[in-house]
């Protein structure tokens, strides 16, 4: 199998709250909630980069679609990395996330590998790492 990831879907408890966090708080562009005419179809999409989208979908809809039991996700099993060009951009992104209502899990600081990074959680506890790696450009 050749890996080809096109969508990362985050399960959320409140589609409206998560939409506000990502769109209004972090500035992600979206058409808003679509698919509301279908039972368990309401979803939000954000274009992240060419060929990659972030989707927000209610936990209950994911459980129904997969047939798995509904349960709360456990933070730390999965993180999303957001790479930026400077330490100052890390600080700015972390500040924007905090203003949007994110929980700052680990304030930005120097890392053991020579980078600069911090972690925040969205309203459902999904972990985001904002990182600057000097050797990456």
N, C-alpha and C positions, 0 to 999 in steps of 0.2 A: 504494500500500500504506500503510495506517495502522499505525504502529508500536504494538505491544502486547506488551511483554516480560513473561512470566510466570515464566520459569525461567532462571537463570544456572547453567550446568553447568561445574564445574571437573573436569578430568581429573586423576586422582591415581594414584600408583604403589602405594599401600597404603591400601585402604579403611578398615581397622581403625585405622591410625595417624592418618589424617586425621579419622576420626570422633572419636577421642580428643582430638585437637587442638581441633576446633571445639566438641564437646559438653563435654568435661571441662575443657579449658583456657580456652576463651572463653565457655562457658556457654550456647551455642546449644541450644535445645530440639529434640529429635527423637525419633522412634520407634526410631531405630537403623537397622541395615542391614535393608532389605527386598528382596524379589525374589530371594532366594538359591536358590529352587527352580527358577529359570530359568538356563540357561547364558548367561553374559554379562549377567545381569539384576540382579545385586546393586547396589544404589544406596542412598544416604542423602539424605534431604530435610530441609531446615530452612525453616520459615516465617520470612521476614524481615520482611514487612509485608503488609498487605492486598493480595492478588493477586500477590505476588512470593515465589518460593521459590529457595533455593540448593540445588543438587544436587551431590553428589560421586559420580563414576562412574569406574571404573578406565580408564586410558589404553587398555588392550587392548580393553575393551568398546566404547569410542568408535570405535576404529579398525575393529573388526569391523562395527559398526552403520553407519558412514559409507562403508566401503570404502576409506578412505585408509590409507596405510602408517603403521605405529606408529612414532612418534618423540617425543622429549622436547620439551615446550613450552619456549619461550624467554621467560624473565622479561622484563618490560618491554613486551611487545606489548599488554598488557591490564592495567588496574588496577581495583580495586574501591574506591570511595570510601565511607567511613563518616563521616558528619557528626555532630558532637556539639555541645552547647550552650555549652561553655566550654573554655578552655585547660587547666584542671585535669582535665576529662574526657578530653581528648586524652592527657594524661600518664598518667591512670589506665588507659585502654584500651591504651596502648603498654606499660605495665608488666605488665598482665594477659597480653598477647600474648607478652611476653618470658618470663614465668613458665610459659606454656603450651609454650614451646619455639620460638617464632618467632625468626627472624633479624631483628634490627633493622637495616634497610638505611640509614635516615636518621633519627636521633633527632629528636624533636619540637622545633620551634623556630619563630621568626617567619618568615613567608614574604614574598616580594617584593610580594605583592598585599595585604598587611595582615592576613592570617590567621595561623593557628598550626597546624602540621601535622607529621606524621612518617610514615614508611613502614616496614612490616614484611612479611616473606615467611612464608607458611605452609610446612608440611613439603615441599611440592612446588614451592616457589618462586613461587607466585602472590602478586602484590603487592597489598597493602592500604594505602590511605592513610587515616589518621585525621586529620580536619581540623575546625577551628572557624573559621567565617567570621562575624566579629562583625556585619556588615551583614545576615546572613541571619536574625538573631534570636537 
